[in-house]
């Protein structure tokens, strides 16, 4: 498991630059935001019916997932399929099976089948650029959903949750909760270089530093270590076991995703530290995380990254495109939403896929 220690001297040089850079990134993202409502992830999801001036019967929507080996991806696929079929269209699904080459081949197959719109959740921001160009040559508009792709790709818009704003909300909440208490922070990340994870991390650090400056007039960003979890329960467990040995004074865990920390909770429990460590997640609103927030004090908050809402938005934008709309923002966000003990019950569905 990779870890990275931040030395005090580097922090003094890094933090002022970080705050300026993150403030700029936040403002530039907000300018292109198209916020929509946040939807509860529900087991009873039946899809939405969208207004259309044209007959959608027989139109083909193709969706390619990087993998289906996670509840989030399954819920996203279900949402896209239910809204596609609710509007009388034909749904084609392709699974990248967590392999770049297989995802490329899967997208090429969807193009060959002559889909009218391609919804693509790329495993890698660079490797899928080529297939978007193939889709354009075939006259097929591409919508990037959930993740991100290199700007050189041919696509209409990216549809995702507002990872920067969600992370900032979680970071602000943490400072309000901890007050002037010294924070020894461990950061659990997905994997190195992932653009979504990086944005969530930026949001967390932005929220922490801005709230500290606002309420305390100083920054104390004491990140003791970072570890990568590969977005998995097992990865989170192993990372946390290593962190607790190397840094027994950790009292805060911040993370880019619920899944990164849900496995880590087992290590925290085994070490008898559930009363000593506070967990804050920048995303996703996974039902297991919401349950912890409702029932415990150690899981403080998470932010909504609803696969149901992202799936609905993707199909709605596809319908709008087929009806002639072209003036899409390059990035379209769902509304930021922080989930805490005060509102967790509203967003919890034990029967939901995610």
C-alpha positions as CSV (number, residue, x, y, z in Angstrom):
1,X,0.0,0.0,0.0
2,X,1.4,3.4,-1.0
3,X,1.7,6.0,1.6
4,X,2.9,9.6,1.6
5,X,4.1,11.7,4.6
6,X,3.8,15.5,4.5
7,X,6.8,17.0,6.2
8,X,6.3,20.2,8.2
9,X,8.6,22.3,6.0
10,X,6.8,21.2,2.8
11,X,3.5,22.1,4.4
12,X,4.6,25.6,5.1
13,X,5.6,26.0,1.4
14,X,2.6,24.1,0.1
15,X,-0.4,25.4,2.0
16,X,-0.6,29.0,0.7
17,X,-0.3,27.8,-2.9
18,X,-2.9,25.1,-2.2
19,X,-5.5,27.6,-0.9
20,X,-5.0,29.9,-3.8
21,X,-5.2,27.1,-6.4
22,X,-8.2,25.5,-4.9
23,X,-10.1,28.7,-4.6
24,X,-9.5,29.4,-8.3
25,X,-10.6,25.8,-9.2
26,X,-13.8,26.1,-7.2
27,X,-14.8,29.4,-8.8
28,X,-14.1,28.2,-12.3
29,X,-16.2,25.0,-11.7
30,X,-19.1,26.9,-10.3
31,X,-19.3,29.1,-13.4
32,X,-20.1,26.1,-15.6
33,X,-22.4,24.4,-13.1
34,X,-25.9,23.2,-14.1
35,X,-27.3,22.1,-10.8
36,X,-30.3,19.8,-10.5
37,X,-32.0,18.2,-7.6
38,X,-30.5,15.4,-5.6
39,X,-32.5,12.1,-5.6
40,X,-32.6,9.5,-2.9
41,X,-31.1,6.2,-4.1
42,X,-34.2,4.0,-4.0
43,X,-34.9,0.3,-4.5
44,X,-38.2,1.3,-6.2
45,X,-36.7,3.4,-9.0
46,X,-38.8,3.2,-12.1
47,X,-37.2,5.9,-14.3
48,X,-38.5,9.3,-15.3
49,X,-40.5,10.3,-18.4
50,X,-39.1,13.3,-20.2
51,X,-40.7,15.8,-22.6
52,X,-39.9,15.2,-26.2
53,X,-41.2,16.8,-29.4
54,X,-40.1,13.8,-31.4
55,X,-41.2,10.1,-31.2
56,X,-38.5,8.4,-29.2
57,X,-39.8,4.9,-30.0
58,X,-37.0,2.7,-31.2
59,X,-34.2,5.1,-30.5
60,X,-31.1,3.4,-29.1
61,X,-29.2,4.5,-26.0
62,X,-25.9,2.7,-25.4
63,X,-24.2,2.8,-22.0
64,X,-20.7,1.5,-21.3
65,X,-19.6,1.1,-17.6
66,X,-16.0,0.6,-16.6
67,X,-17.2,-2.3,-14.4
68,X,-20.3,-3.7,-12.9
69,X,-18.5,-5.1,-9.9
70,X,-19.7,-2.5,-7.4
71,X,-23.1,-1.5,-6.1
72,X,-22.6,2.1,-7.4
73,X,-22.1,0.9,-11.0
74,X,-25.1,-1.4,-10.8
75,X,-27.4,1.3,-9.5
76,X,-26.2,3.7,-12.2
77,X,-26.9,1.1,-14.9
78,X,-30.3,0.4,-13.5
79,X,-31.2,4.1,-13.4
80,X,-30.1,4.6,-17.0
81,X,-32.0,1.5,-18.2
82,X,-35.2,2.3,-16.4
83,X,-35.4,5.9,-17.7
84,X,-34.4,4.8,-21.2
85,X,-37.1,2.2,-21.4
86,X,-39.7,4.4,-19.6
87,X,-39.3,6.8,-22.6
88,X,-39.9,4.0,-25.2
89,X,-36.2,3.7,-26.2
90,X,-34.0,0.6,-26.6
91,X,-31.3,0.1,-24.0
92,X,-27.9,-1.4,-24.9
93,X,-25.4,-2.1,-22.1
94,X,-21.7,-2.9,-22.2
95,X,-19.4,-3.8,-19.4
96,X,-15.7,-2.8,-19.5
97,X,-15.0,-5.5,-16.9
98,X,-12.5,-3.2,-15.1
99,X,-10.1,-3.5,-18.1
100,X,-9.2,-0.6,-20.4
101,X,-8.9,-2.8,-23.5
102,X,-12.2,-4.5,-22.8
103,X,-13.9,-1.2,-22.3
104,X,-12.5,0.2,-25.6
105,X,-13.8,-2.9,-27.4
106,X,-17.2,-2.7,-25.7
107,X,-17.6,0.9,-26.8
108,X,-16.6,0.0,-30.4
109,X,-19.3,-2.7,-30.3
110,X,-21.9,-0.2,-29.2
111,X,-20.9,2.1,-32.1
112,X,-21.2,-0.9,-34.5
113,X,-24.7,-1.5,-33.3
114,X,-25.7,2.0,-34.4
115,X,-26.8,3.5,-31.1
116,X,-28.3,7.0,-31.4
117,X,-26.5,8.3,-28.2
118,X,-23.5,6.9,-26.3
119,X,-23.3,7.3,-22.6
120,X,-19.7,6.6,-21.5
121,X,-18.3,6.2,-18.0
122,X,-14.6,6.0,-18.7
123,X,-12.2,3.9,-16.6
124,X,-9.3,6.1,-17.7
125,X,-9.4,9.8,-18.8
126,X,-7.0,9.3,-21.6
127,X,-7.5,5.8,-23.0
128,X,-11.1,6.3,-24.1
129,X,-10.4,9.5,-26.1
130,X,-10.0,7.5,-29.3
131,X,-13.4,5.9,-29.2
132,X,-15.2,9.2,-28.7
133,X,-13.6,10.3,-32.0
134,X,-14.9,7.1,-33.6
135,X,-18.3,7.8,-32.3
136,X,-18.3,11.3,-33.7
137,X,-17.2,10.0,-37.1
138,X,-20.3,7.7,-36.9
139,X,-22.5,10.6,-36.0
140,X,-23.1,9.5,-32.5
141,X,-23.1,12.1,-29.7
142,X,-21.1,11.1,-26.5
143,X,-22.1,12.0,-23.0
144,X,-19.5,11.4,-20.3
145,X,-21.1,10.4,-17.0
146,X,-19.9,10.0,-13.4
147,X,-16.1,10.2,-14.2
148,X,-14.1,12.5,-16.4
149,X,-12.3,12.4,-19.8
150,X,-9.4,14.3,-21.3
151,X,-10.6,17.6,-22.9
152,X,-9.3,16.5,-26.3
153,X,-12.1,13.9,-26.5
154,X,-15.2,14.4,-28.6
155,X,-18.2,14.7,-26.2
156,X,-21.2,16.9,-25.5
157,X,-21.0,17.3,-21.7
158,X,-19.8,15.5,-18.5
159,X,-22.6,14.7,-16.1
160,X,-21.5,14.1,-12.5
161,X,-22.0,15.1,-8.9
162,X,-20.3,18.4,-7.9
163,X,-17.2,16.7,-6.3
164,X,-15.4,19.9,-5.5
165,X,-18.4,21.5,-3.8
166,X,-19.4,18.3,-2.0
167,X,-15.9,17.9,-0.7
168,X,-15.8,21.5,0.5
169,X,-19.1,21.0,2.4
170,X,-17.6,17.9,4.2
171,X,-14.4,19.8,5.1
172,X,-16.3,22.7,6.5
173,X,-18.4,20.4,8.6
174,X,-15.3,18.8,10.0
175,X,-13.8,22.1,11.2
176,X,-17.1,23.1,12.8
177,X,-17.3,19.7,14.6
178,X,-13.7,19.7,15.8
179,X,-13.4,23.4,16.7
180,X,-10.0,24.2,18.0
181,X,-9.2,20.6,18.9
182,X,-6.0,19.4,17.3
183,X,-6.6,17.3,14.2
184,X,-4.2,14.5,13.3
185,X,-5.5,13.5,9.9
186,X,-5.2,10.4,7.7
187,X,-6.3,10.7,4.1
188,X,-7.7,7.6,2.4
189,X,-7.7,8.0,-1.4
190,X,-9.0,5.9,-4.3
191,X,-6.0,5.5,-6.6
192,X,-3.2,7.8,-7.7
193,X,-4.0,10.3,-10.5
194,X,-7.8,9.6,-10.6
195,X,-9.3,13.0,-11.6
196,X,-12.5,12.5,-9.6
197,X,-10.6,11.5,-6.5
198,X,-8.3,14.4,-6.9
199,X,-11.2,16.9,-7.2
200,X,-12.9,15.4,-4.1
201,X,-9.6,15.7,-2.2
202,X,-9.2,19.3,-3.3
203,X,-12.7,20.0,-2.1
204,X,-12.0,18.5,1.3
205,X,-8.8,20.5,1.8
206,X,-10.5,23.6,0.5
207,X,-13.4,23.3,3.0
208,X,-11.0,22.7,5.9
209,X,-8.7,25.6,5.2
210,X,-11.4,28.1,4.3
211,X,-13.4,27.3,7.4
212,X,-10.3,27.5,9.6
213,X,-9.4,30.9,8.1
214,X,-12.9,32.1,8.6
215,X,-13.4,31.0,12.2
216,X,-9.9,30.8,13.6
217,X,-7.8,33.1,11.4
218,X,-5.2,30.4,10.7
219,X,-4.6,27.1,8.9
220,X,-3.6,23.9,10.7
221,X,-3.9,21.2,8.0
222,X,-2.1,18.4,9.8
223,X,-2.3,15.6,7.3
224,X,-0.1,12.9,8.8
225,X,-0.3,10.4,6.0
226,X,-2.1,9.4,2.8
227,X,-2.9,5.9,1.6
228,X,-4.5,4.5,-1.5
229,X,-7.3,2.0,-1.3
230,X,-8.1,1.2,-4.9
231,X,-11.7,2.1,-4.2
232,X,-12.3,-1.1,-2.3
233,X,-13.3,-2.4,1.1
234,X,-10.2,-4.6,1.2
235,X,-8.0,-1.8,0.3
236,X,-9.4,0.5,2.9
237,X,-9.0,-2.2,5.6
238,X,-5.3,-2.8,4.7
239,X,-4.6,0.9,4.5
240,X,-6.1,1.6,7.9
241,X,-4.3,-1.3,9.5
242,X,-1.0,0.1,8.3
243,X,-1.9,3.7,9.3
244,X,-2.9,2.8,12.9
245,X,0.4,1.1,13.4
246,X,2.5,3.9,11.9
247,X,0.4,6.8,13.3
248,X,-1.5,5.7,16.5
249,X,-2.3,9.4,17.2
250,X,-4.7,9.7,14.2
251,X,-8.0,11.1,15.3
252,X,-9.5,12.1,12.0
253,X,-9.9,10.1,8.7
254,X,-10.9,12.0,5.6
255,X,-11.7,10.1,2.5
256,X,-12.6,10.6,-1.2
257,X,-15.4,8.0,-1.1
258,X,-17.4,6.0,1.4
259,X,-16.1,2.8,-0.1
260,X,-12.5,3.8,0.7
261,X,-13.4,3.9,4.4
262,X,-16.1,1.3,4.9
263,X,-13.5,-1.4,5.1
264,X,-11.3,0.7,7.3
265,X,-13.9,0.8,9.9
266,X,-13.2,-2.9,10.7
267,X,-9.6,-2.0,11.5
268,X,-10.7,1.0,13.6
269,X,-13.1,-1.3,15.6
270,X,-10.5,-4.0,16.0
271,X,-8.1,-1.4,17.4
272,X,-10.8,-0.1,19.8
273,X,-10.6,3.4,18.4
274,X,-14.2,4.1,17.4
275,X,-14.4,6.7,20.2
276,X,-11.2,8.3,19.2
277,X,-11.5,8.7,15.4
278,X,-13.9,10.8,13.4
279,X,-14.6,9.9,9.7
280,X,-15.6,12.4,7.1
281,X,-16.2,11.4,3.4
282,X,-16.4,13.7,0.4
283,X,-18.8,11.2,-1.4
284,X,-20.9,9.0,-2.1
285,X,-23.9,8.7,0.1
286,X,-23.7,4.9,0.1
287,X,-26.4,3.3,2.2
288,X,-23.9,1.5,4.5
289,X,-22.3,4.9,5.2
290,X,-25.6,6.6,5.9
291,X,-26.5,3.8,8.3
292,X,-23.3,4.4,10.2
293,X,-24.0,8.2,10.3
294,X,-27.5,7.5,11.7
295,X,-26.4,5.0,14.3
296,X,-22.9,6.1,15.5
297,X,-20.8,9.1,16.4
298,X,-17.6,8.1,14.6
299,X,-19.0,8.5,11.0
300,X,-19.6,12.2,10.9
301,X,-20.8,12.9,7.3
302,X,-20.7,12.1,3.7
303,X,-21.9,13.9,0.5
304,X,-24.4,12.7,-2.0
305,X,-23.2,11.3,-5.3
306,X,-26.4,9.8,-6.5
307,X,-26.1,7.2,-9.3
308,X,-29.9,7.4,-9.6
309,X,-29.9,11.1,-10.3
310,X,-26.8,11.0,-12.6
311,X,-28.5,8.2,-14.6
312,X,-31.7,10.2,-15.0
313,X,-29.8,13.4,-16.0
314,X,-27.8,11.5,-18.6
315,X,-31.0,10.1,-20.3
316,X,-32.7,13.5,-20.0
317,X,-29.8,15.2,-21.7
318,X,-29.7,12.5,-24.4
319,X,-33.4,13.2,-25.1
320,X,-32.8,16.9,-25.2
321,X,-29.9,16.4,-27.7
322,X,-32.1,14.3,-30.0
323,X,-34.7,17.1,-29.9
324,X,-32.1,19.6,-31.2
325,X,-30.5,21.1,-28.0
326,X,-26.8,21.9,-28.5
327,X,-26.0,24.5,-25.9
328,X,-24.9,22.2,-23.1
329,X,-22.3,23.4,-20.5
330,X,-19.1,21.3,-20.8
331,X,-19.8,20.0,-17.2
332,X,-23.2,19.5,-15.8
333,X,-23.5,18.8,-12.0
334,X,-26.1,17.4,-9.7
335,X,-26.8,19.6,-6.7
336,X,-24.2,19.5,-3.8
337,X,-25.7,17.8,-0.7
338,X,-24.1,17.0,2.7
339,X,-25.5,14.1,4.7
340,X,-25.2,14.3,8.5
341,X,-27.1,12.8,11.4
342,X,-29.7,15.5,11.1
343,X,-30.9,14.5,7.6
344,X,-29.5,11.0,7.1
345,X,-32.8,9.2,7.6
346,X,-34.3,11.1,4.7
347,X,-31.8,9.6,2.3
348,X,-31.6,6.1,3.7
349,X,-33.2,3.2,1.9
350,X,-32.0,-0.2,3.2
351,X,-33.2,-1.9,0.0
352,X,-31.4,0.3,-2.4
353,X,-28.6,-1.2,-4.6
354,X,-26.3,1.6,-3.4
